[in-house]
C-alpha cells in the first residue's frame, strides 16, 4: 500500500500509520463519550488510531451546573471544546477534529425550534459540501471502520440526523476518491439490554442523585436484539475511562457515584452502558455477534 502524504501530522507524531484505524463521526461534544467511550478507550489502548470528527460545538446545549449557566453561544462552544479535549485525554485519543474547522457549523438545537432555520446551523448545511470536508479526513486517515448514527440520528436530533447523512455521503465520495471504508457501523442498543438496565435502574433509583428515571425510548439507537451485530465489552478499565470522559463533559452530563448511571440536563437517570453495541451496515460480519469492529478487515486496500 503506498502512503498518501500526510500534511496534517502534528509535531512529534510518527509518520508510520497505525495498522488499525477507526473513524467516528458525532454531532456534539459528549456524544462520542456516551455512545462509544469504552470502544474508543479500548482501541487506543490496543494501539489503533482513533479519529473523532465532531460536527458542531453544541453551543445550544443546556448547561447543568448552575455556576456555568452564564455560558451561552460561542462562550459555551469554546467551553465545550475544552471539555472535549479533557474527555479525549481520558480515552487516550489524540486525533479529534471539528468538521470544517472550529465554528464552521453551528448547533441546530432540538427539532422544531427556530434555531433549525439559522443558515449557519449544521441542519442547514449542504450535505455534499460538509461531506467533502469529511472526505479529506477519510483520505488522510484511511479508516477500516466508520462509526456513526442511524438515519434517524439515533433519536431524531437534527444535528445527529445530519451527522449520519454527512458521514454516509462522505463514505460514498471517499470511495470515488480512492478509499473504500470496509466496514460501517451504526450505534445501537439491544432492546433487551435497555429494558433490563432500566428495570435495575428503577430499583436503585432511591439511592441515586436523580429524582426520576428516563425510559427506554429516551435512549438513542434502541433496536430489536437481532439487528445488533457487534458488541464491545468495556470491562472495568474501559468503562471507568468512559465514565471519566463523560464526567469531563460537565456542562452536559452528570455521572452518579458508582458510574452505572448518568443524567443529561433533563435530570432523568439513565444507564451508563459498559458494553457498547453496533449494527454493521456495510461490510461482511465476522460471525453472528462480533467482538472486534476490525474483524475481517486485514486486507483493506485502496480502490484502484
Ligand atoms: Zn448530540
Boltz pocket constraint, residues with backbone or C-beta under 6 A from the ligand:
constraints:
  - pocket:
      binder: B
      contacts: [[A, 27], [A, 28], [A, 29], [A, 31], [A, 157], [A, 160]]
      max_distance: 6.0
